[in-house]
Amino acid sequence: MRNQKMPALRNERGVAKHWPVASHRVNPDLKAIIEQTAEYLDCSQAVALNLILAHVDLGSDGLPTWVDEERQEEEALPLDKTA
């Protein structure tokens, strides 16, 4: 279904030829986000994924801003319920 609100988004011809390929297994629900975004924007899934990643907020260290929060949750010591 072509989206009438926005013209098709495409990479310029040949621009992605030398880009690295990122081939990873993904949760099907997250893959659906890429597919739905591509369909809505009338673009390829590769373009959609690049747009999604380009909109991730990065900190001064170049990592997503939520990474430190995730790490703190993982490193938190479990409370001792016997005390």
C-alpha positions in Angstrom: 0.0 0.0 0.0 1.6 3.3 -1.1 1.5 6.0 1.5 0.1 9.2 -0.1 1.5 11.4 2.6 5.2 10.9 1.8 7.1 9.9 -1.3 9.1 6.7 -1.4 12.3 7.0 0.6 15.4 5.5 -1.0 19.1 5.6 -0.6 20.9 7.3 -3.5 21.9 4.8 -6.1 25.1 3.0 -5.1 25.5 4.7 -1.7 25.0 1.5 0.3 27.2 -0.6 -1.8 30.2 -0.3 0.6 28.1 -0.2 3.8 28.7 -3.2 6.2 25.9 -5.8 6.4 24.4 -6.2 9.9 22.9 -9.7 9.9 21.5 -10.5 13.4 18.7 -12.5 14.8 16.0 -10.2 16.2 12.9 -10.7 18.3 9.9 -11.1 15.9 8.0 -8.2 17.6 11.0 -5.9 17.0 11.3 -7.0 13.4 7.7 -6.1 13.0 8.5 -2.5 14.0 11.0 -2.4 11.1 8.5 -3.9 8.7 5.6 -1.6 9.8 7.9 1.4 9.5 9.0 0.4 6.1 5.5 -0.1 4.9 4.2 3.2 6.4 7.1 5.2 4.9 7.0 3.2 1.6 10.7 2.4 1.8 12.8 -0.7 2.1 13.4 -2.4 5.5 17.1 -1.4 5.3 16.1 2.3 4.9 13.6 2.0 7.7 16.2 0.4 10.1 18.7 3.1 9.2 16.1 5.8 10.0 15.1 4.1 13.3 18.8 3.8 14.4 19.5 7.4 13.3 16.8 8.6 15.8 18.3 6.8 18.8 19.4 9.3 21.4 23.2 8.9 22.0 25.2 10.1 25.0 28.6 11.8 24.8 30.2 8.3 24.9 28.4 7.4 21.6 26.2 4.8 23.3 22.4 5.0 23.6 21.4 7.1 26.6 19.5 4.2 28.2 22.5 1.9 28.3 23.7 3.2 31.7 20.3 2.6 33.2 20.2 -1.0 31.9 23.7 -1.6 33.3 22.8 -0.3 36.7 19.8 -2.5 36.9 21.9 -5.6 36.0 24.7 -4.7 38.5 22.3 -4.0 41.4 22.9 -6.4 44.3 19.9 -8.5 45.2 18.4 -7.7 48.6 19.0 -10.3 51.2 15.5 -11.3 52.4 16.9 -13.2 55.4 18.3 -10.2 57.2 
